[in-house]
Amino acid sequence: MSRYFIPLAGFLLLLVLLAVGLNLNPREVPSPFIGKPAPSFTLPSLYGEASISPANLKGEVWLLNVWASWCATCQQEHVMLEYLIKRADIKAIGLNYKDQAGDAKRWLERLGNPFQSVVMDTDGKAGIEWGVYGTPETFIIDAQGVVRHKHIGALTEPVVQRELLPLIQQLRKEATP
């Protein structure tokens, strides 16, 4: 009897795990950085201006968008990213991930550059420090330099309207004494 029971129990356990896995949202990957200080980086700027790091941005709510010219989904989200940055009037840093400077510049010239600064992460080390799984990813950082939100994948209107704009507004209220 146990000869049949053990394989049957294993099969049933596998089915349960599969059913649970199929009900998970792959865009909701928990980030270990939520509630922790933004990882530091010092990277070269795409356009040669002074390099910017998270420490330079303390005191204001800001956004980090990880993108690349080779990323089709980044192109898909670009209009919504521009809308979010303009609507929220938020400082946005572009982290150009594993890309070539010439390709990144041409991409921004063609689609528009919504970023206050674009830094180059050609080897992907800064992306690893931020826990980046791929592109695009968007982080919201509060005025104390703490990561408060991570969105994986293209920004959509519902995400911007229901999650990001209210969060940015709330973080600004918390930062105002």
Secondary structure, DSSP 8 states (H G I E B T S, - for coil): -HHHHHHHHHHHHHHHHHHHHHTS-TT----TTTTSB-------BTTSS----GGGGTTS-EEEEEE-TT-HHHHHHHHHHHHHHHHHT-EEEEEEES--HHHHHHHHHHH----SEEEEETTSHHHHHTT--SS-EEEEE-TTSBEEEEEES---HHHIIIIIHHHHHHHHHHH--
